[in-house]
Structures are given as structure tokens and as C-alpha cells.
Amino acid sequence: MDVLVVLAGLIVGFVVGLTGMGGGALMTPVLVLLFGVTPLAAVSSDLVAAAVMKPVGSWVHMRHGTIQWSLVTWLMVGSVPSAFAGVLVLRALGNTGDVQSVVKTSLGVALLVAAAAMVYKAYTAMIARVNREAAARRGLEVVEPEDVPIVVRPVPTLVIGAAGGLIVGMTSVGSGSLIIIALIALYPTLTANRLVGTDLVQAVPLVASAALGHLLFGDFQFDLTASLLVGSIPGVYLGAQMSSRAPGWLIRRALAVVLLASGLKLLELPTFHLGVVILSTLTLGPLIWAGVRRRQGELADRAAGEAGPTVGEVPA
């Protein structure tokens, strides 16, 4: 058993449990680039490990009631058959480098766009919150945002599941990252905790279907998968415990960082440069955000002195 693979599994498992994403987008590149595992073997072993790991995180969210079951149902209808089909498509294509490169590049760009969109949504929510606080300090009437109910859209949700399942079957990437991006776009009022819980649960049958296909037609390696599971199972449990109780703002920031890291890694940014980007984001990001918030607070205080009642907006 490889201790370094166990450690990698622990870290990635924690990220998956905390954010619902990052399993394939982080683990597969780690296995290929750091441990020299062949791409097909990395995809196969990662999916089989995920099929065991994700139910652990799902169980934690089920206990805390942070799952939107109606979304899970429609996602499963699309993703389960298409995930198995993705393995067959990969086998038919011969797992050529060109095919894998196009898929990885497209997904990497999508993850970076999603990270930018999450930052923008957080910015607009911060402006709305600062405006409400400024109005309240001056004794003005403030209408607090209400919890908007989720109205399920069956057909688009099914399409998201089918597209995500196909990509997962071919690359092991997307059961969290790709589908969670689409859910954010389709259901913007879904809370961060429910977003993570829903994505983890829908990923269970999805990765199980893809894993079955790779067990039959892929390059599954038992020793490699066992090492991943030894680290990832406790990691995903700890991450899920934190995400089910953590405040929404913390999970949203963690999601944005994971999206950024996953997207850059899929675009083959060197590990050293990736580390510099993530470290800079973690250190400079909060300082820049605090400065922007302080400036927005000054503007809001000035506007509240001149305006009437402020109506709150629904935060992202």
C-alpha cells in the first residue's frame, strides 16, 4: 500500500466531502502527474474508489437533511445510463489522446468560468447585504430576503444528468464539478449546504454506473484503489461533517477555490504555478474583498442618508 497515495486520497476525500466536487478533477491528474499512473487506469481506479467514498459523504448529509431529493431523482434518470454509455464510447474511441485533450480543455474552461461567476454572485450578494445594513443603521425600513422555494425543472435537470454522466464515464471528471456548475446556473436560489448534499447523493448511482463499466471494460487496479479508499473514506466523512454545518459563505468560497484549482489543473498549468495562484488567492483574496466591502459600505451609508426604504435582494 502506497502511503503517499493514501495521503492524496485523504486530502481529495476531504475536499469532496466539503464541496461536493474535486474528486475526478483533482485525483485523476494527481494519479497521472505525480504517481505516473496511466490515464485509463487512473480513471478506472478513481471511479471505483468514488463509488465507495461518496456514499459516506451522502450519509452525513442525509442525517442533516441537506438534500433536495426531487433534483436527485431527475439527475439520476439522465446520469446513470449515460455514465455507463460513456465507458462504451471511450472504449469505441480507443481512449485517444486527442479525445481526452478536447474533453479536459473544455471542462477546464467551464470550471474557470464557473469560478468567476461564483465570485460575481458573491459580490452582488455582498452589495445587497451592505445596503441593507446601512439602511438599518439609519432606522430605515429594510425588507429582508426570503427563502425562495425550489421549483424543479425536469427536462433541463435530466439533460444535466445525462451530459454529466457521459463525461464522467469517459474521464471520471464531472460528477461533482460539472454537475454542480449546472445546478448553480439552473437553481441559483439553492443554498450552498443543499447544493453540496444534493450533488453528493446524485453522484452515488452515477459513479457506481461508471465504475461498473470500468470494472468490465477499463483498467481497474485493486492495489491503487485500495490505497485511495484508505485515505478518502475518512477524508470525505470529515469534509461532509464540516459542510453540513458550516456557514454558506464558507462553502461558497471553498467551492470557488476548488473550481479555480480544478480548472487550471485540467488546462495543464504546472503544479508550481498552480500552487502560487492558489496561495495568492487565499492570502490576497480576503484582503481585496475586505477593501471592496469597506468601500461599498461607505457608499451605502452615503446613499442611505439620501434615500428612502431599502428593499433587500435575494443573495446568491
N, C-alpha and C positions, 0 to 999 in steps of 0.2 A: 504493500500500500504506500502510495506516494504522499508524504506529509505536506508537501507544497500544494499538491492538487487538493488535499483536504482543506488547507487554509484558504485556497481560492474558492472552493465550494462554500465555506463558511461566510466569506465576505459577500459573494454574489447572492447566497441564500438570504442574508440579512437585507440586502438591497431589494430583492424580490418581495420579501415579506413586508417591507416598509412602504414600497412604492407600487407594487404590482407589476413592475417591469424590470428589464435589465438582465433576465436570465439568459436568453439566447444572444441578445445584443452584446452582452459583456462576456459571458462564459465561453461561447464559441470562439471569439477572437483570442481570448486568453489561452485556450487549449491549443489553438493553431500557432499563435505567435510566440508564446512563452514556453510551451511544453512540446512543440514540434509534432503535435498530433495531426494526422491527415484530415482535410476538411470534412470528408464524408463520415469518418469515424467520430470527429468532434460533434457533428450534427446529430448522429445517431445516439451517442452516449449522453449528450446534453438533454435530448428529448426524453430518453428513458429515465434519466435522473429527475427531470422536471415532473414526469408523470407520478413520481413518488413524493417529490418535495412539495408541490403546490397544494395537494390536499391538506397538508399540515397547516399552511397559512390560511387556507379556506376555512378550516375547522375553527380557528381562532375568531375569524370574522363572523362566522355563523353564530358562535356563542354570544357575540356582542351585537348581533342584529344589524350589521352594517353591510347588507347585501340587497340589491334591487333585483328580486327574483324574476320579475317579468322580463327584464332585459336579458338575464342569463338564459332564459328559455329560448328566446328568438335568436340569440347569438349561437347557441348550441345547434339549433336546426340548420344553420348555414355552415358552421365551422367543422363539425365532426366529420361529415362525408368529404368535405373539400380538403381537410387535412390529410386524410388517407390518400385522396386523389393526388395531392401534391407530391407524395412519395413516389407514386407511379409515374407522374410527369417527370420527376427528377431522374428516375431510372430510364425512362424513354429518351430523355435528352442526353443521357450519358454523363451528367454532372460535369459539363464542360466549364472551363474557367471563364469563358465569355458570358455564359448564362449567369453564373454566380456573381460575376462582377457587376452586371447590369442591375440585378436584384439588390445587391448590397449598396450600390451607389444611390439608387432611387430611394431606398429606405433611409439611408444616412441623411440625404437632403430633407426628407419628410420629417425626420426627428429634429433637425435643426430648426426647421420652420415651426414645428410644434413648440419647441422651447421658447422661440421668440414670441409666439402667440400667447404662451402662458405668462411671460413677463409683461406683455402689453395688457393682458386681462387683469393681472395683479395691480398694475399701475392705475388703470381706470377704477378698480375697486378701492384703491387707496385714496384716490381723489374724492370719490363719493363719501368715504368714511371721514376724511378730514373735514369736508364741507359740513357734514352732519355735526361733528364735534364742535366746530367753530360756531355754528348756529345755536347749539345747545348752551355753549358758554355765555352767549349773549341773551339767553332767555327766549329765543325764537322757537316757534313750533317746528318740531322735527318729526317726520314720518319715517319710522324705522323700516328697513327692508323685511319683507315677509318671506317665509319659506315657500318657494314656488313648487307645486306638485309636479312630478314627472309624468308626462303623457307619452306612453310608449308608441313609437312609430315602427310597426312590424317589418315592413318591406326594407327600409334603409338599414335597420338593425340586422336583419337576416343577411343582407348584402355585405355588411361589415364583417359578419362572422365568416361568410364564405370566402371573401377576399383574404382575410387574415389567416384562415385555416390553410388556404392554398400556399401562402408564403411560408407559414410555419412548417408545413410538411416538406418544403423544399430546402429551407435554410435554418430551421429551428428558431429563427428570429421573428418576433411579431406577436406572440401570444399575449405579451404584456404591452410592449412599446407601441406596435402598430394599432392594435385594437383600442388601447386606452386613448390614443390620439383621436381616433374616430369618435369615440364616445364623448370626449370633451367637446368636439365640434357639434355633434348631434344633440347632446344633452348638456348644455352649458350650466344649468342650474343644479346638476348632480353634485352633491357635496364630495369633498376630497376623500373622506373616510369611506363613503359608499362607492365611490369610483374605484378605489383600490380593492375593496371587498368584492364588488361585482366582477371586476376583471380577474381576480384570483380564482373565483369559483367557476366562471365560464371557461377558464383556461384548463381546468382539470380534465373534462372529457375531450377537449381539443388536443392537448398534448398527449393524452392517452391514445387517441386515434392515430396521431402522427407517430408516436413511439411504437405502436403495434406494426405499422407499416415498415419502420426502420428495423425492427426486430426480424421481420420476414425478408426484407429486401435490402437493408442497409449494411452498415459495417459496425455493428454493436460490439463493444469491448467490455467484458464484465469487470475486469480489474479497474479500469479507468472509471466506470460508472460507480462502482462501489466506493472508491475514494471520494468522488464528488458527493455521494449521498451522506457519507460520514460527516462531512463538513456542512453541507447545505441544509440538512434537516433541522439541526439546532439553530442554524442561522436564520432560516425562514420563520421558525417559531418565534424567535426573539424579535425579528423585524415586524411580524404581524401583530404581536402584542403591543408594540410601540405605536404602529399605525392605527390600530383600532381605538387608541386612547389619546393619541397626540392631537394637538390643535390643527385645524385645517391649514393655517398659513404655513406651518412647518412641513406638512406633507407636500403642499404645492411647491415649496422651494426645493424640497428633495426631488420631486418629480422633474422640475426644470433642470437641475444639475445632472440627473441621470440621463435625461433626454440629450443634453448637450454632450456628455461624455460618450454616450452610445452612438450618436450621430457622427461625431468626429472620429471615433474608432472605426466605424463602418466605412468612412471615407479614407481610412488608412493613414490617419495622422500618426506620426511616430510617437511611441509611448512617452518619451521625454517631453516632447512639445505638448502632448495631451496633459501630462501632469502639471506643466507650467500654466496652461489655460485654466484647468480646474482649480489649482491653488490660487491663482489670481482672482478667479470668480468668487471663491469662498472668502478671500480676505478683503478685496476691494469692493465686491458687490454690496455688502451690508453698509459700508461707509458711504458709497454713492447713493444707495437707497435712502439712508438717513438724511443726507443732504437734500435730496429731492423732496422728501416728506416734509422737512422743516420749511423749505421754500414754499411748498404748496400750502402749508399751514398758515404762513404769513399772508399769502394771497387770499386764503379763505377767510381769515379774520378781517381783512380789509373789506372783502366783499360782503361779509355778514353784517358789517356796520352800515352798509348802504342798501341791503336787500331785505325783503320780507321773509316769509316762511320758506324753509328749505325742504325739498322733497327728497328723501333718500332713494338711492338706486339699489337694485339688486346686485350684490357683489358676485364676482366670478367664483 
